[in-house]
Amino acid sequence: HAPVKTSQEAADIRGVTLASGAKAMLLYDSKATLFSLAVIAADRKLNSKTFKKLIKAKNLRFASHDEVKNITGCITGAVPPFGSLWRVQTYMDNSLRAQGESINFNAGLRTHSVQMSVEDYIGVEKPVVGEFTD
């Protein structure tokens, strides 16, 4: 499909709800020098305070564009929700399970999407599941 820059553009081009988009965000804990991948429904916002508690982080920030490229090989906005590909722990917000049976996400490029069942995703990725969105 045509390149997309936002979750809304992706939902529109896929013909699905915004909530079904699995937004994958690479975060960095500077104290632990550790990256984490937070995966949330695209219609939600990350609650960084709650996420910090979940992962027991003190200093958490979004990874820079360069860090995203260096860790994942992808540009920002194209990262698939599989931190295990890069030995990064994946955390999935329950909002993805609550929104429906399937999720949609970019497959490493802003021009390629994948749809799969939430349960298949959980079975393959085995993310830590929690509540960390608003």
Number of C-alpha atoms within 10 A of each C-alpha: 10 9 13 19 12 14 22 17 14 26 19 13 14 17 9 14 18 21 22 26 27 28 29 25 24 24 19 20 19 13 10 12 9 13 24 20 25 25 28 27 26 24 19 17 12 19 12 16 13 15 19 16 11 15 14 12 16 13 12 22 14 16 19 13 13 13 18 21 14 11 16 20 15 19 16 21 20 26 25 23 27 23 24 14 12 11 11 16 19 23 27 25 23 16 23 24 19 12 17 13 13 17 25 26 27 23 17 19 18 21 14 15 17 12 16 12 14 20 14 13 16 14 10 11 18 16 21 14 18 14 16 24 19 11
